[in-house]
Amino acid sequence: MMEKAKILSLIGLIAVIGNWVGFKVNPIEALPGMILIVLVTVIGLALATYLPLKIPAVVWISFIALIATTPIFPGNGWIVDQTAKINFMAIATPILAYAGLSLGKDIEDFKKLGWRIVIISLVVYTGTFLFASIFAEIIFRIQGRF
């Protein structure tokens, strides 16, 4: 778990630098938001590792982030303000680079999957996007924003 936290911290640092270079956000201003994102990710990974429930880490991470940014959570406005300073593309760039390096390590296994992995990936990404959109639509309608 400690090694994962170190890797996430390194990715967070790279994302803060990318946020500064690409989107002109001062690294000192962006640092609290990145620390929050890394902290939520580490907590989600720890829950997925140590709890007996077999729920993927991404579900825990999304759930914690959702709870932390809802109006019922104390300090949610501050959390939203801090994380809003991090541009999505600044985070996506090091993650995609890491994924590319990881894929390169297992390229023989990837070749065995063939064309099926492309279809599965498209279905997973589409489903994730659609359900996240539906969930956001429901929440915004409940809040009266639409």
Buried (B, 14 or more C-beta within 10 A) or exposed (E): EEEBBEEBBEBBBBBBBBBBEEEEBEEEBBBBBBBBBBBBBBBBBBBBEEEEEEEEBEEBBBBBBEEBBEEEEEEBEEBBEBBEBBBEEBBEBBEEEBEEEEEEEEEEEEEEEEEEEEEEEEEEEEEEEEEEEEEEEEEEEEEEEE
